[in-house]
Amino acid sequence: MYALFEEAGKFQTGRLMSEAESSAQIELDSGKRVKVKAAHLLLKFDKPQPAELMREATALSATIELDLAWEFAPEDEFGFADLAREYFSAQASLTEQTAALLRLYEAPHYFRRAGKGRFKKASADIIAQALAAIEKKKQVQAQIESWAQALAQGQCPEPIQAQLYKILFKPDKNAPEYKAVVEAARNTQTAPLALLQKAGAISSAYQFHWQRFLLDNFPKGTGFAPMQAPAITDDLPLANVKAYSIDDSQTTEIDDALSVQGLGSGTVTLGIHIAAPGLALTPGSAIDALGRQRLSTVYMPGYKITMLPDEVVQTYTLQEGRDCPAVSLYVSFDEASLTQQSSETRLERVPIAANLRHDQLDAIVTTAWLEDANFEHPVGTALPAMPRAELAFLFRLAQHLKAQREVVRGKPENFNRPDYNFRLQGNDGAEPSGQESVEITTRQRGAPLDLMVAEAMILANSTWGNWLNALGVPGIYRSQASLLPGVKVRMGTKALPHAGIGVPSYAWSTSPLRRYTDLVNQWQIIACAKHGNAAALVAPFKPKDAELFSIISAFDGAYTAYNGYQASMERFWTLQYLKQHNIQELQASVFKVFPGQPALARADALPLVLPILNGGDLPKGARVLLRLSAIDDISLDVSATLLQILQDSQDTAADATDDEDDTPAGPLSIAVDVNEAQGEETSA
């Protein structure tokens, strides 16, 4: 005897070996024996053979008209044999019963299952809806096949073009546009990105990178809803100083300014004045929520996405000609020895005498001009508004502070490579199109104005970090355990040493308009300035506050992503520069060698790192002349072949040794050269 049964949604047949009250042993055609519950047995029969039954029943079930079967089916719950008798005849055969079972089972939109072998017919409304859905699905599938065929032929349908970046970077895998790309890629055995490129879907490499970044980090766009910045209501005294900011010409978020008092008196006081949005903004406010969502301003060549709306920034920025609320750190030094004597934090209004722009003044405020009182620039040179004597003191103090840190650090800081400035011609701060002409200029690290600002900010961040720790008020710190390779800078709530800078603690606090961590620390500093030893009781964030850890985690991820995008866009525009100037050969220095792999070289005059495909045996430090390969704007890839080893190779070997901890920026990689002592406060 044979049996037909249902198991895991499938119908199977086999020889009935034995049967008990609640189960049966059945041998399948494969020879395997299975135990089947009695309730799952649907039919028992002696003939025909099981395989023959299923073959004939399957063919017959396809001829059953569902509309007619629905008309014949009883209104109440029924079994498949009942329908077979209604549809075929009162003496429905075993094959006809099995055919009815198969047809009922595959038509849930007509008949819903009510148990093993039992069914109940659906209402006419439900059937109509189901049939409409099935028809729609067929039409969608036909559309998918049509789109896939067009893609395979090198054409990109408009609906896929409209969803291009979402398909590539944030796909809805149920969307027909995505399914069409997948089907076309499978049919043509081509990677989806290559398929879309061949179909002409990606018309702008710049938009490819930009949209990818936006979908990952700003899926709702980069704009701001209208927002009004609250006024600072504190009754702040007016500081008796003249303060000067030093920034790039494109900087709108002016966070910091410097002042000098007491020259010639034996004791000189350095004032470090930081914009004070923390006096007006409060944790949990709408603007705070916005800052916490974005966490930092995003910088890239020719453009930026600010952390806060411009109307908010302009309310608190240190704009020249205004008395601006500020959190000020005053540090007194012996004028001769530059020994630090005392420090004090004040909340006050600070007169901003001028906003200096280092890109306009670097060629004027030189070491020679600062150190030699008799050195004069040609008549007509636009000298800085800040007095020369104050700038000279700031430079002397910056050199002294740097030397002190280097003693703690254990080795000098290496600024032998320049920073690069990117200018996109004609975009005037608007979102780039990717077609702009790019200008790349150099700015040597350690230039006097850079050094003044960097050392002042390091002094403030370290002093305030130590102060928070002394008062038991938590903050967000950056620390580095040692300078050994692989020991990275980390963020946390403990005041730990920063070996890379050479300070006992380091709390970012000097850029509250463009970094959320600095705004958080400013709230804590303001509490200390107002309440002193009682600050730990009233500060917005208490010791072991889970919110601080949440902020650190979110900031770390966002800051890494933002810096990674900045690095990739700098590489993109460097590659455009090569193409725009038809540069096919360049000089470079080998700085990384790997056994059995291409050596890495750094271009001498451009911010470009690339592999030398035939340079596996080159020594580190070798200077070489390279021929460039084709440039891929999508992968940001370019390589080179060796043309010549230059004669002055050995002269650069010592410089190359200092770059052990430097990570080159590769194709679509995240490689941020964080030289905290010189770059983190001034690079943006």
C-alpha positions as CSV (number, residue, x, y, z in Angstrom):
1,M,0.0,0.0,0.0
2,Y,1.1,3.5,-0.8
3,A,0.4,6.9,0.9
4,L,0.4,10.5,0.0
5,F,1.3,12.9,2.8
6,E,2.3,16.5,3.4
7,E,5.6,17.4,5.0
8,A,7.0,20.9,5.4
9,G,4.7,22.3,2.8
10,K,5.4,19.7,0.2
11,F,3.5,16.7,-1.0
12,Q,5.3,13.3,-1.0
13,T,4.4,9.7,-1.7
14,G,5.9,6.4,-0.7
15,R,5.3,2.8,0.4
16,L,3.4,2.5,3.7
17,M,5.6,0.1,5.7
18,S,3.7,0.2,9.0
19,E,1.0,2.2,10.7
20,A,0.2,2.9,14.3
21,E,-2.5,5.1,15.9
22,S,-0.6,8.3,15.7
23,S,2.1,7.8,13.1
24,A,3.2,5.7,10.1
25,Q,6.5,4.5,8.7
26,I,6.8,5.3,5.0
27,E,9.6,4.4,2.6
28,L,10.2,7.0,-0.1
29,D,11.3,6.2,-3.7
30,S,14.9,7.1,-2.7
31,G,14.8,4.3,-0.1
32,K,14.8,6.6,2.8
33,R,12.3,5.8,5.5
34,V,10.5,8.6,7.3
35,K,8.1,8.8,10.3
36,V,4.9,10.7,9.4
37,K,2.2,11.8,11.8
38,A,-1.1,10.2,11.1
39,A,-2.7,13.7,10.8
40,H,-0.4,14.4,7.8
41,L,-1.6,11.3,5.8
42,L,-3.9,12.6,3.1
43,L,-4.4,9.5,0.9
44,K,-3.8,5.8,0.9
45,F,-3.9,3.7,-2.3
46,D,-2.8,0.5,-3.8
47,K,-2.4,1.7,-7.4
48,P,-1.1,3.3,-9.5
49,Q,2.6,3.6,-8.6
50,P,3.3,6.8,-6.6
51,A,5.4,8.4,-9.3
52,E,2.8,7.7,-11.9
53,L,0.1,9.2,-9.7
54,M,1.9,12.4,-9.1
55,R,2.8,12.8,-12.8
56,E,-0.8,12.3,-14.0
57,A,-2.2,14.5,-11.1
58,T,0.2,17.3,-11.8
59,A,-0.8,17.4,-15.4
60,L,-4.5,17.2,-14.6
61,S,-4.3,20.0,-12.0
62,A,-3.1,22.5,-14.5
63,T,-6.4,22.0,-16.4
64,I,-8.6,22.9,-13.5
65,E,-10.1,26.3,-14.0
66,L,-9.9,28.2,-10.7
67,D,-12.9,30.4,-11.3
68,L,-15.0,27.4,-12.1
69,A,-13.6,25.4,-9.1
70,W,-14.4,28.4,-6.9
71,E,-18.0,28.3,-8.2
72,F,-18.4,24.6,-7.5
73,A,-16.7,24.6,-4.1
74,P,-19.0,24.4,-1.0
75,E,-19.5,27.6,1.0
76,D,-18.4,26.0,4.2
77,E,-15.1,24.3,4.9
78,F,-14.4,21.4,2.7
79,G,-11.8,18.7,1.8
80,F,-10.0,18.3,-1.5
81,A,-11.9,15.1,-2.2
82,D,-15.2,17.1,-1.8
83,L,-14.1,19.5,-4.5
84,A,-13.0,16.7,-6.8
85,R,-16.4,15.2,-6.6
86,E,-18.1,18.5,-7.3
87,Y,-15.7,19.5,-10.2
88,F,-15.1,16.1,-11.9
89,S,-17.8,13.7,-10.9
90,A,-19.4,12.0,-7.9
91,Q,-17.0,9.1,-8.4
92,A,-13.8,11.2,-8.7
93,S,-10.8,9.0,-9.2
94,L,-7.7,9.0,-7.1
95,T,-5.8,11.0,-9.8
96,E,-8.6,13.6,-9.9
97,Q,-8.6,13.9,-6.1
98,T,-4.9,14.4,-6.1
99,A,-5.1,16.9,-8.9
100,A,-7.7,18.8,-6.9
101,L,-5.4,18.8,-3.8
102,L,-2.5,20.2,-5.8
103,R,-4.6,22.9,-7.5
104,L,-6.2,24.0,-4.2
105,Y,-2.8,24.1,-2.5
106,E,-1.2,26.4,-5.2
107,A,-4.1,28.9,-5.3
108,P,-4.3,30.5,-1.8
109,H,-5.8,33.6,-3.3
110,Y,-8.9,31.5,-4.2
111,F,-8.9,29.0,-1.3
112,R,-7.4,29.5,2.1
113,R,-6.1,26.5,4.0
114,A,-8.1,25.4,7.0
115,G,-6.1,22.4,8.0
116,K,-4.4,19.4,6.5
117,G,-6.3,18.8,3.2
118,R,-9.0,21.2,4.3
119,F,-9.9,24.5,2.6
120,K,-12.4,27.4,2.6
121,K,-13.0,29.5,-0.4
122,A,-12.1,33.2,-0.2
123,S,-14.6,36.0,-0.8
124,A,-15.0,37.6,-4.2
125,D,-13.5,40.9,-3.0
126,I,-10.3,39.2,-1.7
127,I,-10.0,37.3,-5.0
128,A,-10.3,40.4,-7.0
129,Q,-7.6,42.1,-5.0
130,A,-5.3,39.1,-5.2
131,L,-5.7,38.8,-8.9
132,A,-5.0,42.5,-9.3
133,A,-1.8,42.1,-7.3
134,I,-0.7,39.1,-9.3
135,E,-1.3,41.0,-12.5
136,K,0.7,43.9,-11.2
137,K,3.5,41.6,-10.2
138,K,3.6,40.2,-13.7
139,Q,3.7,43.7,-15.1
140,V,6.5,44.7,-12.8
141,Q,8.5,41.5,-13.7
142,A,8.0,42.3,-17.4
143,Q,9.3,45.9,-16.7
144,I,12.3,44.5,-14.8
145,E,13.1,42.2,-17.8
146,S,12.7,45.1,-20.2
147,W,15.0,47.4,-18.1
148,A,17.6,44.5,-17.7
149,Q,17.6,44.0,-21.5
150,A,18.2,47.7,-22.1
151,L,21.1,47.8,-19.6
152,A,22.6,44.8,-21.2
153,Q,22.5,46.7,-24.5
154,G,24.3,49.7,-23.0
155,Q,21.3,51.9,-22.4
156,C,20.2,53.2,-19.0
157,P,16.4,53.5,-18.5
158,E,15.3,56.8,-16.9
159,P,13.8,55.2,-13.8
160,I,17.1,53.5,-13.1
161,Q,19.0,56.7,-13.8
162,A,16.8,58.5,-11.3
163,Q,17.5,55.9,-8.6
164,L,21.2,55.5,-9.6
165,Y,23.0,56.4,-6.3
166,K,20.4,54.7,-4.1
167,I,20.8,51.5,-6.2
168,L,24.6,51.7,-5.8
169,F,24.9,52.7,-2.2
170,K,21.7,52.3,-0.3
171,P,19.6,49.8,-2.3
172,D,16.1,48.7,-1.7
173,K,16.5,45.1,-2.7
174,N,12.8,44.8,-3.4
175,A,12.7,47.7,-5.8
176,P,12.3,46.8,-9.5
177,E,15.1,49.2,-10.5
178,Y,17.5,47.3,-8.2
179,K,16.3,44.0,-9.4
180,A,16.7,45.0,-13.0
181,V,20.4,46.0,-12.4
182,V,21.0,42.7,-10.6
183,E,19.3,40.7,-13.4
184,A,21.3,42.5,-16.1
185,A,24.5,42.1,-14.2
186,R,23.8,38.3,-13.8
187,N,22.9,37.9,-17.5
188,T,25.9,39.8,-18.8
189,Q,28.3,38.5,-16.1
190,T,29.3,42.1,-15.4
191,A,29.7,43.8,-12.0
192,P,26.8,46.2,-11.4
193,L,29.1,49.3,-11.2
194,A,30.8,48.4,-14.5
195,L,27.5,47.6,-16.1
196,L,26.1,51.0,-15.2
197,Q,29.2,52.8,-16.4
198,K,29.0,51.1,-19.7
199,A,25.3,52.1,-19.9
200,G,26.3,55.7,-19.4
201,A,24.5,56.0,-16.1
202,I,27.4,57.6,-14.3
203,S,28.0,60.9,-16.0
204,S,29.9,62.6,-13.2
205,A,32.6,61.0,-11.1
206,Y,32.3,63.9,-8.6
207,Q,28.6,63.2,-8.1
208,F,29.3,59.5,-7.7
209,H,31.5,60.3,-4.7
210,W,29.3,63.1,-3.4
211,Q,26.0,61.2,-3.5
212,R,27.7,58.2,-1.9
213,F,28.8,60.4,1.0
214,L,25.4,62.1,1.3
215,L,23.5,58.8,1.4
216,D,25.8,57.4,4.1
217,N,26.0,60.5,6.3
218,F,23.2,63.0,5.2
219,P,20.4,61.0,3.8
220,K,17.9,63.8,4.5
221,G,20.1,66.4,2.8
222,T,22.5,69.1,4.1
223,G,20.1,72.0,4.4
224,F,18.8,73.5,7.7
225,A,15.3,74.3,8.8
226,P,14.9,78.0,9.7
227,M,16.4,78.4,13.2
228,Q,17.0,81.4,15.4
229,A,20.0,81.5,17.7
230,P,19.2,82.4,21.3
231,A,20.9,85.5,22.7
232,I,23.5,85.3,25.4
233,T,21.9,86.9,28.4
234,D,24.8,86.8,30.9
235,D,26.0,90.1,32.1
236,L,29.6,89.8,30.8
237,P,32.3,92.4,31.6
238,L,34.2,94.0,28.7
239,A,37.8,92.8,28.5
240,N,40.5,95.4,28.3
241,V,42.2,93.8,25.3
242,K,42.4,93.9,21.5
243,A,42.1,90.4,20.1
244,Y,42.9,89.1,16.7
245,S,41.8,85.9,15.0
246,I,44.1,84.1,12.4
247,D,42.2,81.9,9.9
248,D,42.0,81.1,6.2
249,S,40.1,83.5,4.1
250,Q,37.3,81.0,3.6
251,T,36.7,80.4,7.3
252,T,33.3,81.7,8.5
253,E,33.3,79.8,11.9
254,I,35.8,82.0,13.7
255,D,36.2,80.2,17.0
256,D,39.4,81.6,18.4
257,A,41.4,84.8,18.7
258,L,44.5,85.9,20.6
259,S,45.6,88.9,22.5
260,V,48.9,90.0,24.2
261,Q,49.2,92.4,27.2
262,G,52.1,93.7,29.2
263,L,54.9,93.8,26.6
264,G,57.9,95.5,28.1
265,S,56.7,95.1,31.7
266,G,58.5,91.9,32.5
267,T,55.3,89.8,32.7
268,V,53.3,89.2,29.5
269,T,49.8,87.8,29.5
270,L,48.6,85.7,26.5
271,G,44.8,85.8,26.0
272,I,43.2,82.9,24.2
273,H,39.6,83.9,23.5
274,I,37.1,81.2,22.3
275,A,33.7,81.9,20.9
276,A,31.1,81.1,23.5
277,P,27.9,79.5,22.1
278,G,27.8,77.4,25.3
279,L,26.6,80.5,27.1
280,A,23.4,80.5,25.1
281,L,22.9,77.0,23.8
282,T,21.8,74.4,26.3
283,P,22.0,70.6,26.2
284,G,18.7,69.2,24.8
285,S,17.8,72.3,22.9
286,A,16.9,72.2,19.2
287,I,20.2,73.6,18.1
288,D,22.1,71.2,20.4
289,A,20.2,68.3,18.8
290,L,21.3,69.5,15.4
291,G,24.9,69.8,16.5
292,R,24.8,66.4,18.1
293,Q,23.4,64.9,14.9
294,R,26.1,66.4,12.6
295,L,28.9,66.4,15.3
296,S,31.4,68.4,13.1
297,T,31.7,70.6,10.1
298,V,32.7,68.7,7.0
299,Y,35.5,70.1,5.0
300,M,36.4,69.4,1.4
301,P,38.1,71.3,-1.4
302,G,35.9,74.3,-2.4
303,Y,33.0,73.5,-0.1
304,K,32.0,72.6,3.4
305,I,28.9,71.4,5.3
306,T,28.7,73.3,8.6
307,M,27.8,71.7,11.9
308,L,25.4,74.6,12.7
309,P,23.3,76.9,10.4
310,D,25.1,80.1,9.3
311,E,22.7,82.3,11.2
312,V,23.6,80.5,14.4
313,V,27.3,80.6,13.6
314,Q,27.2,84.4,12.8
315,T,25.6,85.1,16.1
316,Y,28.5,83.7,18.1
317,T,31.5,83.9,15.7
318,L,34.4,86.3,16.7
319,Q,33.7,88.9,14.0
320,E,36.0,91.8,13.8
321,G,34.6,95.1,15.0
322,R,32.4,93.5,17.6
323,D,32.6,92.9,21.3
324,C,32.0,89.2,21.2
325,P,31.1,86.9,24.2
326,A,34.0,84.6,24.8
327,V,35.5,82.0,27.2
328,S,38.9,83.5,27.7
329,L,42.1,81.8,29.1
330,Y,44.7,84.2,30.3
331,V,48.2,82.7,30.8
332,S,51.0,84.9,32.2
333,F,54.6,84.4,31.3
334,D,57.9,85.8,32.4
335,E,58.8,88.0,29.5
336,A,62.5,87.1,29.4
337,S,62.5,83.4,30.3
338,L,58.9,82.6,29.1
339,T,58.3,80.6,32.3
340,Q,54.6,80.2,32.8
341,Q,53.5,81.9,36.0
342,S,49.7,81.6,36.2
343,S,46.5,81.0,34.3
344,E,42.9,82.2,34.7
345,T,39.6,81.6,32.9
346,R,37.1,84.4,32.5
347,L,33.7,84.7,30.8
348,E,33.6,88.1,29.2
349,R,33.0,90.2,26.1
350,V,36.2,90.6,24.0
351,P,36.8,93.4,21.4
352,I,37.9,91.7,18.1
353,A,40.2,94.2,16.5
354,A,40.7,92.2,13.2
355,N,40.2,88.9,11.5
356,L,43.6,88.1,10.0
357,R,43.9,85.7,7.1
358,H,47.0,83.6,7.0
359,D,46.8,82.9,3.3
360,Q,47.1,86.6,2.7
361,L,49.8,87.1,5.3
362,D,52.0,84.1,5.3
363,A,54.4,85.7,2.8
364,I,54.6,88.8,5.0
365,V,54.7,87.4,8.6
366,T,57.9,85.5,8.0
367,T,60.5,84.4,10.4
368,A,62.9,87.1,9.2
369,W,60.3,89.8,9.6
370,L,59.4,88.6,13.1
371,E,62.9,88.1,14.5
372,D,64.7,91.0,12.8
373,A,63.3,94.4,13.8
374,N,65.2,96.0,11.0
375,F,63.8,93.8,8.3
376,E,61.3,95.7,6.2
377,H,59.0,94.6,3.4
378,P,58.8,96.7,0.2
379,V,56.8,99.9,0.5
380,G,53.2,99.3,-0.2
381,T,53.1,95.8,1.3
382,A,49.9,95.2,3.2
383,L,51.1,94.6,6.8
384,P,48.9,92.8,9.3
385,A,46.7,94.8,11.6
386,M,48.1,93.1,14.7
387,P,51.2,95.0,16.0
388,R,54.5,93.5,14.9
389,A,55.8,93.4,18.5
390,E,52.8,91.3,19.6
391,L,53.2,88.9,16.6
392,A,56.9,88.6,17.4
393,F,56.2,87.7,21.0
394,L,53.6,85.1,19.9
395,F,56.1,83.6,17.6
396,R,58.8,83.4,20.2
397,L,56.4,82.0,22.7
398,A,55.1,79.4,20.2
399,Q,58.7,78.2,19.5
400,H,59.3,77.9,23.3
401,L,56.1,76.0,23.9
402,K,56.8,73.7,21.0
403,A,60.3,73.0,22.3
404,Q,58.9,72.2,25.8
405,R,56.5,69.7,24.3
406,E,59.2,68.1,22.3
407,V,61.2,67.4,25.4
408,V,58.2,65.6,26.9
409,R,57.4,64.0,23.5
410,G,60.9,62.6,23.3
411,K,61.6,63.6,19.7
412,P,61.1,66.6,17.5
413,E,57.9,67.1,15.5
414,N,58.5,66.5,11.8
415,F,57.0,69.2,9.5
416,N,59.2,68.6,6.5
417,R,56.2,68.1,4.2
418,P,53.9,70.9,3.2
419,D,50.2,71.3,3.6
420,Y,48.3,71.7,0.4
421,N,45.5,74.3,-0.3
422,F,42.9,73.6,-2.9
423,R,41.1,76.3,-4.7
424,L,38.3,75.6,-7.2
425,Q,38.1,78.4,-9.7
426,G,34.7,80.1,-9.9
427,N,32.6,78.1,-7.5
428,D,32.8,80.8,-4.7
429,G,31.8,78.4,-2.0
430,A,28.9,76.9,-3.9
431,E,28.6,73.1,-4.2
432,P,31.1,72.0,-6.9
433,S,30.0,70.3,-10.1
434,G,33.3,68.5,-10.5
435,Q,34.2,70.4,-13.7
436,E,35.9,73.3,-12.0
437,S,39.6,74.1,-12.7
438,V,41.6,73.3,-9.5
439,E,44.5,75.2,-8.2
440,I,46.8,73.5,-5.7
441,T,49.2,75.5,-3.7
442,T,51.5,74.7,-0.8
443,R,51.7,76.0,2.7
444,Q,54.7,74.8,4.7
445,R,53.8,73.3,8.1
446,G,55.2,75.3,10.9
447,A,54.8,78.6,9.2
448,P,54.9,81.4,11.8
449,L,51.2,82.2,11.9
450,D,50.3,78.5,11.9
451,L,52.7,77.9,14.7
452,M,51.3,80.7,16.8
453,V,47.7,79.5,16.5
454,A,48.5,75.8,16.9
455,E,50.6,76.3,20.1
456,A,48.0,78.7,21.6
457,M,45.3,76.1,21.0
458,I,47.3,73.3,22.4
459,L,48.0,75.4,25.5
460,A,44.3,76.1,26.0
461,N,43.2,72.5,25.4
462,S,45.8,71.2,27.7
463,T,45.3,73.8,30.4
464,W,41.5,73.4,30.4
465,G,41.7,69.7,30.4
466,N,43.9,69.7,33.5
467,W,41.6,72.2,35.1
468,L,38.5,70.1,34.5
469,N,40.3,67.1,35.9
470,A,41.5,69.0,39.0
471,L,37.9,70.1,39.8
472,G,36.5,66.6,39.3
473,V,34.4,67.7,36.3
474,P,34.4,65.2,33.4
475,G,35.3,66.2,29.9
476,I,36.0,64.6,26.5
477,Y,39.8,64.0,26.1
478,R,42.1,62.8,23.4
479,S,45.0,60.7,24.5
480,Q,47.8,58.6,23.1
481,A,49.7,56.2,25.3
482,S,53.0,56.3,23.4
483,L,54.6,57.1,20.1
484,L,55.2,53.5,19.3
485,P,53.9,52.4,15.8
486,G,50.3,51.3,15.9
487,V,49.4,53.2,19.1
488,K,46.5,55.4,18.0
489,V,45.0,58.5,19.4
490,R,41.8,57.7,21.4
491,M,39.0,59.6,22.9
492,G,37.7,59.1,26.4
493,T,36.5,60.8,29.6
494,K,39.7,60.4,31.5
495,A,42.5,63.0,31.6
496,L,45.3,60.8,30.2
497,P,48.6,61.9,28.6
498,H,48.8,62.6,24.9
499,A,52.3,61.3,23.9
500,G,52.0,62.6,20.3
501,I,51.6,66.2,21.6
502,G,53.6,65.9,24.8
503,V,51.0,67.2,27.3
504,P,49.5,65.6,30.4
505,S,46.0,65.8,29.1
506,Y,44.2,67.2,26.1
507,A,40.6,68.2,25.8
508,W,39.4,69.7,22.6
509,S,37.7,72.9,23.6
510,T,38.7,75.6,21.1
511,S,36.3,75.0,18.2
512,P,32.8,74.9,19.7
513,L,31.3,76.2,16.4
514,R,32.6,73.4,14.3
515,R,33.1,70.4,16.6
516,Y,30.5,69.1,19.0
517,T,33.0,67.7,21.4
518,D,34.4,71.2,21.9
519,L,30.9,72.5,22.7
520,V,30.4,69.8,25.3
521,N,33.7,70.6,26.9
522,Q,32.8,74.3,26.8
523,W,29.7,73.7,28.8
524,Q,31.8,72.0,31.4
525,I,34.4,74.8,31.4
526,I,31.7,77.4,31.8
527,A,30.4,75.5,34.9
528,C,33.9,75.6,36.3
529,A,34.3,79.3,35.6
530,K,31.0,80.1,37.3
531,H,31.1,77.7,40.2
532,G,34.7,76.7,40.9
533,N,35.1,73.8,43.3
534,A,31.3,73.2,43.2
535,A,31.2,72.8,39.4
536,A,31.0,69.0,39.5
537,L,27.6,69.3,41.2
538,V,26.1,71.7,38.5
539,A,28.0,70.8,35.3
540,P,25.7,69.5,32.6
541,F,27.5,66.2,32.4
542,K,28.4,64.3,35.6
543,P,31.2,61.8,36.2
544,K,30.5,58.4,34.4
545,D,27.6,60.1,32.5
546,A,26.5,57.6,29.8
547,E,25.7,60.5,27.5
548,L,29.4,61.4,27.3
549,F,30.3,57.9,26.1
550,S,27.5,58.0,23.6
551,I,28.8,61.4,22.3
552,I,32.3,60.1,22.0
553,S,31.2,57.0,20.1
554,A,29.1,59.0,17.6
555,F,31.7,61.6,17.2
556,D,34.5,59.1,16.5
557,G,32.5,57.5,13.8
558,A,31.3,60.7,12.1
559,Y,34.7,62.4,12.3
560,T,36.4,59.4,10.8
561,A,33.9,59.4,7.9
562,Y,34.2,63.1,7.4
563,N,38.0,63.1,7.3
564,G,37.9,60.1,5.0
565,Y,35.7,61.9,2.6
566,Q,37.9,65.0,2.8
567,A,40.9,62.8,2.0
568,S,39.2,61.1,-0.9
569,M,38.0,64.5,-2.4
570,E,41.5,65.9,-2.1
571,R,42.7,62.9,-4.0
572,F,39.9,63.4,-6.6
573,W,40.9,67.0,-7.2
574,T,44.6,66.1,-7.3
575,L,43.8,63.6,-10.1
576,Q,41.8,66.4,-11.9
577,Y,44.8,68.6,-11.6
578,L,46.9,66.0,-13.3
579,K,44.5,65.7,-16.2
580,Q,43.8,69.5,-16.5
581,H,47.6,70.2,-16.7
582,N,48.3,67.1,-18.8
583,I,50.9,65.8,-16.3
584,Q,52.1,62.4,-17.4
585,E,55.4,62.3,-15.5
586,L,56.3,63.5,-12.1
587,Q,59.1,63.2,-9.5
588,A,58.4,61.4,-6.2
589,S,60.1,59.8,-3.2
590,V,59.7,56.2,-2.2
591,F,58.5,56.1,1.4
592,K,57.1,52.5,1.8
593,V,58.4,49.3,0.5
594,F,56.8,45.9,0.9
595,P,58.3,42.5,0.1
596,G,56.9,41.2,-3.2
597,Q,54.5,44.2,-3.6
598,P,54.8,47.6,-5.4
599,A,56.6,50.3,-3.5
600,L,54.6,53.4,-2.5
601,A,55.8,56.8,-3.5
602,R,54.8,60.3,-2.6
603,A,54.8,63.0,-5.2
604,D,57.3,65.8,-4.5
605,A,55.0,68.7,-5.4
606,L,51.4,67.3,-5.1
607,P,49.4,65.6,-2.3
608,L,49.5,62.3,-4.1
609,V,50.5,58.8,-3.0
610,L,50.7,56.0,-5.6
611,P,52.2,52.6,-6.2
612,I,55.1,52.0,-8.5
613,L,54.2,48.8,-10.4
614,N,57.8,48.0,-11.4
615,G,59.4,49.4,-8.3
616,G,59.6,46.4,-6.0
617,D,63.4,46.6,-5.5
618,L,63.6,50.3,-4.9
619,P,65.1,51.4,-1.5
620,K,63.2,53.5,0.9
621,G,64.0,57.2,0.4
622,A,64.8,56.8,-3.3
623,R,63.8,59.8,-5.5
624,V,62.4,58.7,-8.8
625,L,60.9,59.9,-12.0
626,L,57.6,58.2,-12.7
627,R,55.2,57.8,-15.7
628,L,51.6,57.9,-14.7
629,S,49.0,55.3,-15.7
630,A,45.5,56.0,-16.8
631,I,43.4,57.7,-14.1
632,D,40.2,56.1,-12.8
633,D,38.0,58.9,-11.3
634,I,35.6,56.4,-9.8
635,S,38.1,54.2,-7.9
636,L,40.4,57.3,-7.5
637,D,43.1,55.0,-8.7
638,V,46.4,55.9,-10.4
639,S,49.6,54.0,-10.6
640,A,53.0,54.6,-12.1
641,T,55.9,52.9,-13.7
642,L,59.6,53.8,-13.0
643,L,61.4,55.8,-15.6
644,Q,64.5,56.8,-13.7
645,I,66.2,56.9,-10.3
646,L,67.3,60.4,-9.6
647,Q,70.8,61.2,-8.5
648,D,69.8,62.9,-5.2
649,S,68.0,59.9,-3.8
650,Q,70.2,59.4,-0.8
651,D,69.7,63.0,0.3
652,T,66.1,62.3,1.2
653,A,66.5,59.0,3.0
654,A,66.7,60.7,6.4
655,D,63.5,62.6,5.8
656,A,61.7,59.4,4.7
657,T,62.6,57.7,8.0
658,D,60.5,60.2,9.9
659,D,57.4,59.1,8.1
660,E,57.1,55.7,9.7
661,D,53.8,56.5,11.3
662,D,52.3,58.2,8.2
663,T,49.5,56.5,6.4
664,P,49.2,57.2,2.7
665,A,45.9,58.0,1.1
666,G,45.0,55.3,-1.3
667,P,42.1,54.7,-3.7
668,L,38.8,55.2,-1.9
669,S,40.6,54.7,1.5
670,I,40.3,56.6,4.7
671,A,43.7,57.8,5.6
672,V,43.9,60.8,7.8
673,D,47.3,62.2,8.6
674,V,46.5,63.5,12.1
675,N,49.5,65.6,13.2
676,E,47.7,66.9,16.2
677,A,50.4,69.3,17.4
678,Q,50.4,71.3,14.2
679,G,47.4,70.5,12.1
680,E,44.2,69.8,14.0
681,E,43.5,73.3,15.1
682,T,44.5,75.1,11.9
683,S,44.0,72.7,8.9
684,A,40.3,73.5,8.6
